[in-house]
């Protein structure tokens, strides 16, 4: 959700809404970097993964 808001805020800045610059900077500071699923380590018994997936 935050990534969507960041994109919308950047578009608004380009359209002249310079009052959103601080918001964009704040969002960029907290939004984590996107990673690929292959980069996520899975371990047997991990509670957030249903047993039928493993």
HTML snippet that shows the backbone in 3Dmol.js (N, CA, C, O; Angstrom):
<script src="https://3Dmol.org/build/3Dmol-min.js"></script>
<div id="view" style="width:600px;height:400px;position:relative"></div>
<script>
const pdb = `
ATOM      1  N   UNK A   1       0.820  -1.188   0.000  1.00  0.00           N
ATOM      2  CA  UNK A   1       0.000   0.000   0.000  1.00  0.00           C
ATOM      3  C   UNK A   1       0.865   1.252   0.000  1.00  0.00           C
ATOM      4  O   UNK A   1       0.569   2.198  -0.730  1.00  0.00           O
ATOM      5  N   UNK A   2       1.912   1.282   0.790  1.00  0.00           N
ATOM      6  CA  UNK A   2       2.764   2.465   0.857  1.00  0.00           C
ATOM      7  C   UNK A   2       3.457   2.735  -0.469  1.00  0.00           C
ATOM      8  O   UNK A   2       3.653   3.893  -0.838  1.00  0.00           O
ATOM      9  N   UNK A   3       3.827   1.687  -1.189  1.00  0.00           N
ATOM     10  CA  UNK A   3       4.468   1.875  -2.491  1.00  0.00           C
ATOM     11  C   UNK A   3       3.522   2.571  -3.458  1.00  0.00           C
ATOM     12  O   UNK A   3       3.940   3.410  -4.255  1.00  0.00           O
ATOM     13  N   UNK A   4       2.255   2.220  -3.384  1.00  0.00           N
ATOM     14  CA  UNK A   4       1.256   2.857  -4.246  1.00  0.00           C
ATOM     15  C   UNK A   4       1.125   4.338  -3.889  1.00  0.00           C
ATOM     16  O   UNK A   4       1.066   5.195  -4.771  1.00  0.00           O
ATOM     17  N   UNK A   5       1.080   4.628  -2.595  1.00  0.00           N
ATOM     18  CA  UNK A   5       0.966   6.018  -2.157  1.00  0.00           C
ATOM     19  C   UNK A   5       2.196   6.819  -2.563  1.00  0.00           C
ATOM     20  O   UNK A   5       2.087   7.986  -2.939  1.00  0.00           O
ATOM     21  N   UNK A   6       3.359   6.194  -2.487  1.00  0.00           N
ATOM     22  CA  UNK A   6       4.591   6.867  -2.888  1.00  0.00           C
ATOM     23  C   UNK A   6       4.537   7.229  -4.371  1.00  0.00           C
ATOM     24  O   UNK A   6       4.880   8.345  -4.759  1.00  0.00           O
ATOM     25  N   UNK A   7       4.111   6.292  -5.180  1.00  0.00           N
ATOM     26  CA  UNK A   7       4.013   6.541  -6.622  1.00  0.00           C
ATOM     27  C   UNK A   7       3.033   7.681  -6.910  1.00  0.00           C
ATOM     28  O   UNK A   7       3.312   8.557  -7.728  1.00  0.00           O
ATOM     29  N   UNK A   8       1.890   7.660  -6.233  1.00  0.00           N
ATOM     30  CA  UNK A   8       0.891   8.709  -6.424  1.00  0.00           C
ATOM     31  C   UNK A   8       1.428  10.069  -5.978  1.00  0.00           C
ATOM     32  O   UNK A   8       1.182  11.080  -6.637  1.00  0.00           O
ATOM     33  N   UNK A   9       2.152  10.095  -4.873  1.00  0.00           N
ATOM     34  CA  UNK A   9       2.708  11.353  -4.369  1.00  0.00           C
ATOM     35  C   UNK A   9       3.756  11.908  -5.324  1.00  0.00           C
ATOM     36  O   UNK A   9       3.816  13.119  -5.540  1.00  0.00           O
ATOM     37  N   UNK A  10       4.583  11.038  -5.898  1.00  0.00           N
ATOM     38  CA  UNK A  10       5.589  11.492  -6.866  1.00  0.00           C
ATOM     39  C   UNK A  10       4.911  12.081  -8.103  1.00  0.00           C
ATOM     40  O   UNK A  10       5.364  13.092  -8.642  1.00  0.00           O
ATOM     41  N   UNK A  11       3.834  11.451  -8.547  1.00  0.00           N
ATOM     42  CA  UNK A  11       3.094  11.972  -9.697  1.00  0.00           C
ATOM     43  C   UNK A  11       2.475  13.327  -9.371  1.00  0.00           C
ATOM     44  O   UNK A  11       2.446  14.221 -10.217  1.00  0.00           O
ATOM     45  N   UNK A  12       1.986  13.476  -8.152  1.00  0.00           N
ATOM     46  CA  UNK A  12       1.392  14.749  -7.744  1.00  0.00           C
ATOM     47  C   UNK A  12       2.446  15.852  -7.697  1.00  0.00           C
ATOM     48  O   UNK A  12       2.168  16.994  -8.062  1.00  0.00           O
ATOM     49  N   UNK A  13       3.649  15.514  -7.250  1.00  0.00           N
ATOM     50  CA  UNK A  13       4.740  16.496  -7.224  1.00  0.00           C
ATOM     51  C   UNK A  13       5.057  16.950  -8.639  1.00  0.00           C
ATOM     52  O   UNK A  13       5.247  18.140  -8.890  1.00  0.00           O
ATOM     53  N   UNK A  14       5.113  15.999  -9.560  1.00  0.00           N
ATOM     54  CA  UNK A  14       5.378  16.339 -10.961  1.00  0.00           C
ATOM     55  C   UNK A  14       4.287  17.242 -11.536  1.00  0.00           C
ATOM     56  O   UNK A  14       4.532  18.028 -12.451  1.00  0.00           O
ATOM     57  N   UNK A  15       3.084  17.117 -10.986  1.00  0.00           N
ATOM     58  CA  UNK A  15       1.961  17.935 -11.444  1.00  0.00           C
ATOM     59  C   UNK A  15       1.910  19.282 -10.727  1.00  0.00           C
ATOM     60  O   UNK A  15       1.009  20.084 -10.972  1.00  0.00           O
ATOM     61  N   UNK A  16       2.881  19.531  -9.837  1.00  0.00           N
ATOM     62  CA  UNK A  16       2.950  20.835  -9.191  1.00  0.00           C
ATOM     63  C   UNK A  16       2.668  20.863  -7.703  1.00  0.00           C
ATOM     64  O   UNK A  16       2.699  21.937  -7.101  1.00  0.00           O
ATOM     65  N   UNK A  17       2.397  19.731  -7.093  1.00  0.00           N
ATOM     66  CA  UNK A  17       2.104  19.678  -5.658  1.00  0.00           C
ATOM     67  C   UNK A  17       3.399  19.562  -4.854  1.00  0.00           C
ATOM     68  O   UNK A  17       3.698  18.503  -4.302  1.00  0.00           O
ATOM     69  N   UNK A  18       4.156  20.640  -4.791  1.00  0.00           N
ATOM     70  CA  UNK A  18       5.444  20.622  -4.099  1.00  0.00           C
ATOM     71  C   UNK A  18       5.299  20.454  -2.592  1.00  0.00           C
ATOM     72  O   UNK A  18       6.276  20.143  -1.911  1.00  0.00           O
ATOM     73  N   UNK A  19       4.093  20.656  -2.060  1.00  0.00           N
ATOM     74  CA  UNK A  19       3.866  20.477  -0.628  1.00  0.00           C
ATOM     75  C   UNK A  19       3.985  19.010  -0.209  1.00  0.00           C
ATOM     76  O   UNK A  19       4.016  18.712   0.985  1.00  0.00           O
ATOM     77  N   UNK A  20       4.050  18.105  -1.167  1.00  0.00           N
ATOM     78  CA  UNK A  20       4.149  16.675  -0.861  1.00  0.00           C
ATOM     79  C   UNK A  20       5.587  16.163  -0.829  1.00  0.00           C
ATOM     80  O   UNK A  20       5.810  14.977  -0.587  1.00  0.00           O
ATOM     81  N   UNK A  21       6.551  17.024  -1.064  1.00  0.00           N
ATOM     82  CA  UNK A  21       7.948  16.591  -1.110  1.00  0.00           C
ATOM     83  C   UNK A  21       8.369  15.935   0.203  1.00  0.00           C
ATOM     84  O   UNK A  21       9.031  14.897   0.188  1.00  0.00           O
ATOM     85  N   UNK A  22       7.994  16.526   1.337  1.00  0.00           N
ATOM     86  CA  UNK A  22       8.357  15.939   2.635  1.00  0.00           C
ATOM     87  C   UNK A  22       7.701  14.570   2.821  1.00  0.00           C
ATOM     88  O   UNK A  22       8.307  13.661   3.387  1.00  0.00           O
ATOM     89  N   UNK A  23       6.475  14.424   2.349  1.00  0.00           N
ATOM     90  CA  UNK A  23       5.788  13.134   2.455  1.00  0.00           C
ATOM     91  C   UNK A  23       6.532  12.062   1.661  1.00  0.00           C
ATOM     92  O   UNK A  23       6.708  10.940   2.136  1.00  0.00           O
ATOM     93  N   UNK A  24       6.965  12.409   0.458  1.00  0.00           N
ATOM     94  CA  UNK A  24       7.696  11.466  -0.386  1.00  0.00           C
ATOM     95  C   UNK A  24       9.003  11.067   0.290  1.00  0.00           C
ATOM     96  O   UNK A  24       9.361   9.890   0.304  1.00  0.00           O
ATOM     97  N   UNK A  25       9.706  12.026   0.839  1.00  0.00           N
ATOM     98  CA  UNK A  25      10.965  11.720   1.516  1.00  0.00           C
ATOM     99  C   UNK A  25      10.732  10.795   2.708  1.00  0.00           C
ATOM    100  O   UNK A  25      11.524   9.882   2.946  1.00  0.00           O
ATOM    101  N   UNK A  26       9.655  11.021   3.456  1.00  0.00           N
ATOM    102  CA  UNK A  26       9.343  10.172   4.604  1.00  0.00           C
ATOM    103  C   UNK A  26       8.983   8.757   4.156  1.00  0.00           C
ATOM    104  O   UNK A  26       9.419   7.783   4.770  1.00  0.00           O
ATOM    105  N   UNK A  27       8.195   8.639   3.098  1.00  0.00           N
ATOM    106  CA  UNK A  27       7.831   7.314   2.592  1.00  0.00           C
ATOM    107  C   UNK A  27       9.049   6.567   2.064  1.00  0.00           C
ATOM    108  O   UNK A  27       9.188   5.366   2.295  1.00  0.00           O
ATOM    109  N   UNK A  28       9.931   7.270   1.357  1.00  0.00           N
ATOM    110  CA  UNK A  28      11.133   6.624   0.824  1.00  0.00           C
ATOM    111  C   UNK A  28      12.030   6.106   1.948  1.00  0.00           C
ATOM    112  O   UNK A  28      12.746   5.121   1.771  1.00  0.00           O
ATOM    113  N   UNK A  29      11.988   6.768   3.097  1.00  0.00           N
ATOM    114  CA  UNK A  29      12.824   6.356   4.224  1.00  0.00           C
ATOM    115  C   UNK A  29      12.318   5.080   4.896  1.00  0.00           C
ATOM    116  O   UNK A  29      13.103   4.356   5.508  1.00  0.00           O
ATOM    117  N   UNK A  30      11.015   4.793   4.792  1.00  0.00           N
ATOM    118  CA  UNK A  30      10.475   3.646   5.528  1.00  0.00           C
ATOM    119  C   UNK A  30      10.079   2.454   4.667  1.00  0.00           C
ATOM    120  O   UNK A  30       9.950   1.343   5.183  1.00  0.00           O
ATOM    121  N   UNK A  31       9.885   2.658   3.376  1.00  0.00           N
ATOM    122  CA  UNK A  31       9.447   1.549   2.522  1.00  0.00           C
ATOM    123  C   UNK A  31      10.621   0.608   2.279  1.00  0.00           C
ATOM    124  O   UNK A  31      11.663   1.031   1.778  1.00  0.00           O
ATOM    125  N   UNK A  32      10.457  -0.670   2.633  1.00  0.00           N
ATOM    126  CA  UNK A  32      11.552  -1.623   2.420  1.00  0.00           C
ATOM    127  C   UNK A  32      11.788  -1.902   0.936  1.00  0.00           C
ATOM    128  O   UNK A  32      10.903  -1.716   0.101  1.00  0.00           O
ATOM    129  N   UNK A  33      12.969  -2.339   0.641  1.00  0.00           N
ATOM    130  CA  UNK A  33      13.346  -2.685  -0.727  1.00  0.00           C
ATOM    131  C   UNK A  33      12.598  -3.950  -1.140  1.00  0.00           C
ATOM    132  O   UNK A  33      12.483  -4.889  -0.351  1.00  0.00           O
ATOM    133  N   UNK A  34      12.096  -3.980  -2.357  1.00  0.00           N
ATOM    134  CA  UNK A  34      11.441  -5.185  -2.873  1.00  0.00           C
ATOM    135  C   UNK A  34      12.484  -6.278  -3.068  1.00  0.00           C
ATOM    136  O   UNK A  34      13.576  -6.032  -3.582  1.00  0.00           O
ATOM    137  N   UNK A  35      12.128  -7.490  -2.649  1.00  0.00           N
ATOM    138  CA  UNK A  35      13.010  -8.632  -2.867  1.00  0.00           C
ATOM    139  C   UNK A  35      12.234  -9.711  -3.609  1.00  0.00           C
ATOM    140  O   UNK A  35      11.003  -9.732  -3.593  1.00  0.00           O
ATOM    141  N   UNK A  36      12.959 -10.589  -4.247  1.00  0.00           N
ATOM    142  CA  UNK A  36      12.338 -11.697  -4.967  1.00  0.00           C
ATOM    143  C   UNK A  36      12.012 -12.815  -3.982  1.00  0.00           C
ATOM    144  O   UNK A  36      12.665 -12.957  -2.948  1.00  0.00           O
ATOM    145  N   UNK A  37      11.006 -13.598  -4.311  1.00  0.00           N
ATOM    146  CA  UNK A  37      10.597 -14.702  -3.448  1.00  0.00           C
ATOM    147  C   UNK A  37      11.742 -15.681  -3.221  1.00  0.00           C
ATOM    148  O   UNK A  37      11.843 -16.277  -2.149  1.00  0.00           O
ATOM    149  N   UNK A  38      12.592 -15.849  -4.202  1.00  0.00           N
ATOM    150  CA  UNK A  38      13.700 -16.796  -4.077  1.00  0.00           C
ATOM    151  C   UNK A  38      14.713 -16.364  -3.010  1.00  0.00           C
ATOM    152  O   UNK A  38      15.488 -17.184  -2.517  1.00  0.00           O
ATOM    153  N   UNK A  39      14.702 -15.083  -2.660  1.00  0.00           N
ATOM    154  CA  UNK A  39      15.630 -14.565  -1.660  1.00  0.00           C
ATOM    155  C   UNK A  39      15.117 -14.717  -0.230  1.00  0.00           C
ATOM    156  O   UNK A  39      15.795 -14.319   0.717  1.00  0.00           O
ATOM    157  N   UNK A  40      13.926 -15.290  -0.066  1.00  0.00           N
ATOM    158  CA  UNK A  40      13.354 -15.497   1.262  1.00  0.00           C
ATOM    159  C   UNK A  40      13.652 -16.926   1.696  1.00  0.00           C
ATOM    160  O   UNK A  40      13.271 -17.885   1.025  1.00  0.00           O
ATOM    161  N   UNK A  41      14.336 -17.053   2.821  1.00  0.00           N
ATOM    162  CA  UNK A  41      14.704 -18.381   3.327  1.00  0.00           C
ATOM    163  C   UNK A  41      13.505 -19.026   4.025  1.00  0.00           C
ATOM    164  O   UNK A  41      12.826 -18.389   4.830  1.00  0.00           O
ATOM    165  N   UNK A  42      13.259 -20.288   3.708  1.00  0.00           N
ATOM    166  CA  UNK A  42      12.189 -21.053   4.340  1.00  0.00           C
ATOM    167  C   UNK A  42      12.800 -22.162   5.180  1.00  0.00           C
ATOM    168  O   UNK A  42      13.767 -22.807   4.776  1.00  0.00           O
ATOM    169  N   UNK A  43      12.225 -22.370   6.348  1.00  0.00           N
ATOM    170  CA  UNK A  43      12.703 -23.428   7.229  1.00  0.00           C
ATOM    171  C   UNK A  43      11.510 -24.284   7.654  1.00  0.00           C
ATOM    172  O   UNK A  43      10.421 -23.763   7.894  1.00  0.00           O
ATOM    173  N   UNK A  44      11.714 -25.576   7.745  1.00  0.00           N
ATOM    174  CA  UNK A  44      10.652 -26.463   8.206  1.00  0.00           C
ATOM    175  C   UNK A  44      10.188 -26.028   9.586  1.00  0.00           C
ATOM    176  O   UNK A  44      11.007 -25.735  10.457  1.00  0.00           O
ATOM    177  N   UNK A  45       8.890 -25.987   9.785  1.00  0.00           N
ATOM    178  CA  UNK A  45       8.327 -25.609  11.069  1.00  0.00           C
ATOM    179  C   UNK A  45       8.150 -24.112  11.259  1.00  0.00           C
ATOM    180  O   UNK A  45       7.727 -23.676  12.329  1.00  0.00           O
ATOM    181  N   UNK A  46       8.461 -23.327  10.256  1.00  0.00           N
ATOM    182  CA  UNK A  46       8.269 -21.884  10.368  1.00  0.00           C
ATOM    183  C   UNK A  46       6.779 -21.612  10.568  1.00  0.00           C
ATOM    184  O   UNK A  46       5.966 -22.053   9.755  1.00  0.00           O
ATOM    185  N   UNK A  47       6.398 -20.893  11.636  1.00  0.00           N
ATOM    186  CA  UNK A  47       4.978 -20.735  11.956  1.00  0.00           C
ATOM    187  C   UNK A  47       4.166 -19.928  10.940  1.00  0.00           C
ATOM    188  O   UNK A  47       2.944 -20.072  10.902  1.00  0.00           O
ATOM    189  N   UNK A  48       4.783 -19.104  10.136  1.00  0.00           N
ATOM    190  CA  UNK A  48       4.015 -18.286   9.198  1.00  0.00           C
ATOM    191  C   UNK A  48       3.778 -18.982   7.864  1.00  0.00           C
ATOM    192  O   UNK A  48       3.143 -18.415   6.975  1.00  0.00           O
ATOM    193  N   UNK A  49       4.286 -20.211   7.714  1.00  0.00           N
ATOM    194  CA  UNK A  49       4.063 -20.976   6.488  1.00  0.00           C
ATOM    195  C   UNK A  49       3.191 -22.186   6.828  1.00  0.00           C
ATOM    196  O   UNK A  49       3.575 -23.004   7.663  1.00  0.00           O
ATOM    197  N   UNK A  50       2.019 -22.310   6.190  1.00  0.00           N
ATOM    198  CA  UNK A  50       1.163 -23.458   6.470  1.00  0.00           C
ATOM    199  C   UNK A  50       1.878 -24.767   6.123  1.00  0.00           C
ATOM    200  O   UNK A  50       2.634 -24.817   5.153  1.00  0.00           O
ATOM    201  N   UNK A  51       1.649 -25.820   6.902  1.00  0.00           N
ATOM    202  CA  UNK A  51       2.322 -27.104   6.666  1.00  0.00           C
ATOM    203  C   UNK A  51       2.112 -27.667   5.261  1.00  0.00           C
ATOM    204  O   UNK A  51       2.999 -28.339   4.733  1.00  0.00           O
ATOM    205  N   UNK A  52       0.964 -27.409   4.649  1.00  0.00           N
ATOM    206  CA  UNK A  52       0.719 -27.974   3.316  1.00  0.00           C
ATOM    207  C   UNK A  52       1.612 -27.340   2.246  1.00  0.00           C
ATOM    208  O   UNK A  52       1.767 -27.918   1.170  1.00  0.00           O
ATOM    209  N   UNK A  53       2.194 -26.187   2.505  1.00  0.00           N
ATOM    210  CA  UNK A  53       3.099 -25.545   1.550  1.00  0.00           C
ATOM    211  C   UNK A  53       4.450 -26.260   1.545  1.00  0.00           C
ATOM    212  O   UNK A  53       5.064 -26.429   0.492  1.00  0.00           O
ATOM    213  N   UNK A  54       4.899 -26.668   2.701  1.00  0.00           N
ATOM    214  CA  UNK A  54       6.198 -27.319   2.812  1.00  0.00           C
ATOM    215  C   UNK A  54       6.073 -28.760   2.401  1.00  0.00           C
ATOM    216  O   UNK A  54       7.060 -29.496   2.421  1.00  0.00           O
TER     217      UNK A  54
END
`;
const viewer = $3Dmol.createViewer("view");
viewer.addModel(pdb, "pdb");
viewer.setStyle({}, {cartoon: {color: "spectrum"}});
viewer.zoomTo();
viewer.render();
</script>
